[in-house]
Amino acid sequence: MFTIESIQLAKSKTKTGADFPNFVKEIKAMGVIRNDVYVMNGMAVYFGNDNHTVESAPAYENLLIEVQSSPEDFKAALKIHQQGQTDYQTFCREAAAAGVEKWVTDLTAMTVTYLDASGHELLVEQIPNC
């Protein structure tokens, strides 16, 4: 079974959005089947088989999640992050400003779904190179 320490080690290798597919590949090999990340403070929950879960501590001070979401602003922020032009903290601030409350990584479907505070899907993306 995976531990929060093993996941954090894998995450430490992820510097920008361009590194995300390798992180996904690594945690999937550990047995992670889903990962929820909360933009407000960077806390993440990792789910495995047999109801195995681990939770990270908050990663940063609370961010204000905008009530009015902007899928266009978020897509622009995500694009530059995936190109390696922003770090994780910058991406999270931009996601919060665009109204993203959390994202859900489904390692079975190999998708990431970005949700606003009302639970509406702002974007669903296929994870590349996995």
C-alpha positions in Angstrom: 0.0 0.0 0.0 1.1 3.5 -0.7 1.9 6.0 2.0 1.8 9.8 2.1 5.6 9.8 2.3 5.9 7.7 -0.9 3.5 10.0 -2.7 5.3 13.1 -1.5 8.6 11.7 -2.8 7.0 11.3 -6.2 5.5 14.7 -6.0 8.8 16.3 -5.2 10.0 15.4 -8.7 7.1 17.5 -10.2 8.2 21.0 -10.8 5.7 22.2 -13.4 2.6 20.9 -15.2 4.9 19.4 -17.8 6.0 16.9 -15.2 2.5 15.9 -14.2 2.1 12.8 -16.4 5.2 11.2 -14.9 3.8 11.9 -11.4 0.6 10.2 -12.3 2.4 7.2 -13.8 4.4 6.8 -10.6 1.5 7.1 -8.1 -0.6 4.8 -10.3 2.2 2.2 -10.0 1.9 2.5 -6.2 -1.8 1.6 -6.4 -3.5 5.1 -6.3 -6.7 5.0 -8.3 -8.0 8.5 -7.5 -6.6 11.8 -6.2 -8.6 14.9 -5.1 -6.7 18.2 -4.6 -8.3 21.1 -2.9 -7.1 24.4 -4.4 -8.0 26.4 -1.2 -5.0 25.0 0.7 -3.4 22.3 -1.5 -4.6 19.5 0.7 -4.8 16.2 -1.2 -6.6 12.9 -0.6 -5.3 9.7 -2.4 -7.6 6.7 -2.8 -6.6 3.1 -3.4 -8.2 -0.3 -3.4 -10.0 -1.7 -0.3 -10.9 1.8 0.9 -7.2 2.7 1.5 -6.8 6.5 1.7 -4.1 8.8 2.8 -4.3 12.6 3.2 -1.7 15.3 2.9 -1.5 18.3 5.2 -2.3 21.6 3.6 0.5 22.7 1.3 0.1 26.5 1.7 -2.0 29.3 3.3 -5.6 29.4 2.4 -6.5 30.9 -1.0 -9.8 32.7 -1.7 -11.7 30.7 -4.4 -13.7 33.1 -6.6 -17.4 32.4 -6.5 -17.8 33.3 -10.2 -15.8 30.8 -12.2 -14.1 31.6 -15.5 -13.4 28.5 -17.6 -11.6 30.6 -20.1 -9.2 32.1 -17.6 -8.6 28.7 -16.1 -7.8 27.1 -19.4 -5.3 29.8 -20.2 -3.6 29.3 -16.8 -3.6 25.5 -17.2 -2.1 25.8 -20.7 0.9 27.8 -19.6 1.4 25.6 -16.5 1.4 22.5 -18.7 4.0 24.1 -20.9 6.2 24.5 -17.8 6.0 28.2 -17.6 4.5 28.4 -14.0 5.2 26.6 -10.8 2.6 24.8 -8.8 1.9 27.6 -6.3 1.3 30.1 -9.2 -1.0 27.6 -10.9 -3.0 27.1 -7.7 -3.4 30.9 -7.2 -4.5 31.3 -10.8 -6.9 28.3 -10.5 -8.4 29.9 -7.3 -8.8 33.2 -9.2 -10.7 31.4 -12.0 -13.0 29.7 -9.5 -11.6 26.2 -9.3 -12.4 24.6 -6.0 -10.7 21.2 -6.6 -9.6 18.8 -9.2 -10.1 15.1 -9.3 -7.5 12.8 -11.0 -9.0 9.5 -12.0 -6.2 7.1 -12.6 -8.4 4.4 -14.1 -10.0 6.7 -16.8 -6.7 8.7 -16.9 -8.6 12.1 -16.7 -8.4 15.2 -14.6 -11.7 16.9 -13.8 -11.6 20.5 -12.6 -14.7 21.6 -10.5 -16.0 24.9 -9.3 -17.4 25.4 -5.8 -20.9 24.3 -6.9 -19.4 21.0 -8.2 -19.8 22.0 -11.9 -17.2 20.7 -14.3 -15.1 23.5 -15.7 -12.9 21.2 -17.7 -12.2 17.5 -18.2 -8.8 16.6 -19.6 -7.2 13.3 -20.7 -3.8 12.8 -19.1 -1.2 12.5 -21.8 1.8 10.1 -22.1 0.6 7.5 -19.5 
